[in-house]
Amino acid sequence: MYLSSTDFIGISLDSFDQELNTEKRTELERDVFAPKLFRKNAEIVISKLEKYLADSSIRGLALTNPYELLQAAKDLMTEEHECIASLDEEKLGEIIDLYIKTGIQVHSPGYMGRQFSGVIPLAGVIDFISSIVNQPSSFYEAGQLPNVVERIMADELNRFIGWEPERFAMVTTSGATLGNLTALLAARNDKFPQIWSEGISGVEGQYRPAIAISEDAHYSVCRAVGILGIGEKQIVRLPINREKQICIEKVRPTLLAAEERGLKVFCLVASAGTTSVGAFDQIEELAEIAKEKNLWLHIDGAHGASLLVCDQLRYKLKGIEKADSFVWDAHKMMFLPAVCTLLFYKNKEKSYGAFRQNASYVFEKEPDLYTEFDSAQQNFECTKRPLIMNLWVLWALYGKALFADKIEYLCQLTEQAYRILKDEPDFQTLHQPEANILCFRYLPSNLYEREFPDFQVAIRNRLREAGKFFISKVDIDGIGALRVVFMNHQIDTDHFRMLLSEIRKTGQELLTKQKI
Ligand SMILES: *Cc1c(COP(=O)(O)O)cnc(C)c1O
C-alpha cells in the first residue's frame, strides 16, 4: 500500500503532536543540557587530562589489537534505552581513560615519531571553547571574532614575509593537504581560466597542462594533481640533490624536456621542509626560474614555514615573498592541536580564483561591511572550524617568542643528535638536519644487509610494539631508514642516547632471532 503525500504528512503530524510533551523536554534539560552537569563533566575531563600532562614517563604508543579495542569500546556503551539513559559518570571516566591510553603519547619524551605535536595546553582549552560556542567560521555572521582575528594573524605573520599590506591574502584550511589543493586550484584557474566551466578538455591547442614538483614532494601534491584533472602523468618530477633539495641546475633542462614532450608546465611546487628529511628547497633560485617561465610558484611549507618566526632560522625560507602561494601547518611546529593550516597568497585577487561559485543562499551579490569579512569564497569548506582561534589566543597572550624559542630548541637538539650519531660507528647518518627531522640507519658490523633488507623497518616496528619509544620510518634512496621528529621540548640528548641504546638492543635481538 502506498501512502499519498498528504496521508504521510497527516500521520507524521499526528504522531508529532502526541509526542510533544514537556516531560521529555524536562528530561533533556535535566540530564544532558544542564549547565551544572556540564561543569561536573568538564571537571572529570580536566582532572584526567591534568594527570596525563603531569606524567613525564617515557612512553610511545600502546599499540592495541584493533578488534580488542573495538570490543573494549563496545563494552563501554550503555544498553539501548527507550528513553535517554541517565549519565554513568564511571563509564564517562573509563571512556576518557581509554581514549587517552590508546593514543600516541604526544606529551612524552618517548614520542619522536611524527609531525603532529604535543600541544600547548592552553590551545586545547581554547579549542574546547570553540566546541561549545560553535561558531563555524566561513561566514562573518557565524564567526565574527574568528574572521576578524584571521586578518590580525595574517598581518602579524606577514611581518616575517614582507608583502605589501592589503595586497596579500591569508586563508585557513583544514590541513595542508587541502591547502595545497586549494593553492593549485587557484594556480590552474589563473593560468587556464576556461577549465572551471569547460573542464580540462576545454584547453585549446596541443599542450597538456602540467605541474613540476620535487621528486621528494609530499603525496598530497600528487593527489591534488589527480583531483584537478591535470592527471598524474602530467607531473614533471624535478631531480633532487644529495641534500634532498630540488637540484637547481637540473630545473631548466627538465622543464625544457617536458615542453618538448608537449607539456605546458604552469606551476612549480617546492618544499620548505620536506616530510622525509626536512630539506628546504632554494626558493630564491626557483622564483627566478618561475618568473622567467611565467610559472605559479607554490611552496609547501606545511612543516617548515614555522621557522619564519625564528630570527636565527628564517633564512632557510629566503625568497618566500617571491612565491605566489604557500601553506603553513600551525598544527605541526606551532604546537597546536590538529588542525590549523594557513594558506598565503601574494596576490589577494588570486585567492578568489580557486573556487568560483554562486550560491544565493549564502553569497551576497553586493558585498557589504559584514560579507567583506566572509572567507567562504576563498576556502573549500562550508561549515568550518574557527581554526585560527587557538593560534591567535596564544600569540595574543604570549607573543611569538613562545613559538620561536621552542622551535629553536628543537632544531638545536636535532643538530646535537646528529653529532652524537656521527660519533657512533654502528650508526649511519643520511643528511645534515635542516630542521627537527633526522634520518639515520643502525648498521652494526654483524649485519649483512642483503640477508636482512628490511632491518630498519623491523627495528622500528619492534620498538613501537615495546611501547617506550615511538619513531617513524622512511625510504631514503629506496632503502628503509629510521626517522625521528623532535616535537617535544622536554626531550634532551639523554633521551636520544636512550633511544639509541634501545635501537641497539632491539637490533641485536632481531639478528639473534634471525639466526635461530
Ligand atoms: C604534513 C605535510 C603535509 C600534509 O599536511 P596535513 O596538514 O597533514 O594535511 C603536506 N606537505 C608536507 C611537506 C607535510 O610535511
The ligand as a Gaussian input file, in Angstrom:
#p B3LYP/6-31G(d) Opt

LIG

0 1
 C       52.399000      17.189000       6.829000
 C       52.679000      17.627000       5.453000
 C       51.645000      17.760000       4.515000
 C       50.234000      17.351000       4.824000
 O       49.648000      18.257000       5.671000
 P       48.333000      17.915000       6.514000
 O       48.165000      19.117000       7.354000
 O       48.656000      16.681000       7.271000
 O       47.219000      17.714000       5.552000
 C       51.954000      18.280000       3.276000
 N       53.218000      18.600000       2.956000
 C       54.236000      18.466000       3.822000
 C       55.613000      18.865000       3.401000
 C       53.997000      17.966000       5.098000
 O       55.024000      17.817000       5.951000

